[in-house]
Amino acid sequence: VDSRIYLLEWWMTAFSSVLSLDAASRVWDMLIVDGPSALVQATLGLFKVLSKQLLRMDFDKALYLLTHIGEAEVGADDLVTAARSFTIDYDEFFAVVEAQ
């Protein structure tokens, strides 16, 4: 699945268009505390939370889930716990972004 299909919307809205208000506000808290690298953490956390579902799906169903995350009812605590399990170095993050 081409990540541009869903990732741009996730990041441009800081997940507010795809997550519940509770889950999105927790991502916003991470964004305020950690900066833009929190978006990467939240993305990885979301994949971790949804990984079992995604691995059982065919392409069309996986794409639908990724573009309709709100229907998956991702728990805010589960998302933050999963997101925080990934360490994103702020300087390395911006080095990669600038290299693009």
C-alpha positions as CSV (number, residue, x, y, z in Angstrom):
1,V,0.0,0.0,0.0
2,D,1.5,3.3,-1.0
3,S,1.8,5.4,2.1
4,R,1.0,8.6,0.3
5,I,-2.6,7.5,0.1
6,Y,-3.2,7.8,3.8
7,L,-0.1,9.3,5.5
8,L,-0.4,12.9,4.1
9,E,-3.9,13.2,5.6
10,W,-2.7,11.7,8.9
11,W,0.2,14.1,9.3
12,M,-1.4,17.2,7.8
13,T,-4.3,17.0,10.3
14,A,-2.1,15.6,13.2
15,F,-4.4,12.6,13.1
16,S,-7.5,14.6,13.9
17,S,-9.3,13.5,10.8
18,V,-8.8,9.8,11.4
19,L,-8.7,9.2,15.2
20,S,-11.2,9.8,18.0
21,L,-10.9,13.1,19.7
22,D,-9.4,11.3,22.8
23,A,-6.7,9.5,20.7
24,A,-6.0,12.5,18.5
25,S,-5.6,14.8,21.6
26,R,-3.1,12.4,23.0
27,V,-1.1,12.6,19.7
28,W,-1.3,16.4,19.9
29,D,0.1,16.2,23.5
30,M,3.0,14.1,22.1
31,L,3.5,16.6,19.3
32,I,3.7,19.6,21.7
33,V,6.1,17.8,24.0
34,D,8.3,16.0,21.4
35,G,7.9,18.0,18.2
36,P,7.2,16.8,14.7
37,S,9.0,13.4,15.3
38,A,5.9,12.5,17.4
39,L,4.0,12.1,14.2
40,V,6.4,9.4,13.2
41,Q,6.0,7.8,16.6
42,A,2.2,7.9,16.4
43,T,2.3,6.5,12.9
44,L,4.5,3.6,14.0
45,G,2.3,3.1,17.1
46,L,-0.8,3.0,15.0
47,F,0.7,0.3,12.7
48,K,1.7,-1.6,15.8
49,V,-1.8,-1.5,17.3
50,L,-3.4,-2.4,13.9
51,S,-0.7,-4.9,12.8
52,K,-2.6,-8.1,13.5
53,Q,-5.7,-6.8,11.7
54,L,-3.6,-5.5,8.7
55,L,-1.7,-8.8,8.3
56,R,-4.9,-10.7,7.9
57,M,-6.3,-8.4,5.3
58,D,-6.0,-8.3,1.5
59,F,-4.9,-5.1,-0.2
60,D,-8.3,-3.5,-0.6
61,K,-9.4,-4.2,3.0
62,A,-6.0,-2.9,4.4
63,L,-6.3,0.2,2.3
64,Y,-9.8,0.8,3.5
65,L,-8.7,0.4,7.2
66,L,-5.8,2.8,6.7
67,T,-8.0,5.4,5.2
68,H,-10.8,4.8,7.8
69,I,-8.9,4.4,11.0
70,G,-11.7,5.9,13.0
71,E,-13.8,2.8,12.4
72,A,-11.1,0.6,14.0
73,E,-11.7,2.3,17.4
74,V,-8.1,2.7,18.3
75,G,-7.8,3.2,22.0
76,A,-5.8,6.3,23.1
77,D,-3.9,4.5,25.8
78,D,-3.0,1.6,23.5
79,L,-1.9,4.1,20.8
80,V,0.3,6.1,23.1
81,T,1.9,3.0,24.7
82,A,2.7,1.6,21.3
83,A,4.0,5.0,20.0
84,R,6.2,5.5,23.0
85,S,7.8,2.0,22.4
86,F,9.6,3.6,19.4
87,T,12.4,6.0,20.0
88,I,12.8,8.7,17.4
89,D,15.9,10.9,17.6
90,Y,14.9,14.5,16.8
91,D,18.1,15.4,15.0
92,E,18.1,12.2,13.0
93,F,14.5,12.8,12.1
94,F,15.2,16.2,10.7
95,A,18.3,15.0,8.9
96,V,16.2,12.5,7.0
97,V,13.5,15.1,6.3
98,E,16.1,17.5,5.0
99,A,17.7,14.8,2.8
100,Q,14.4,14.4,1.0
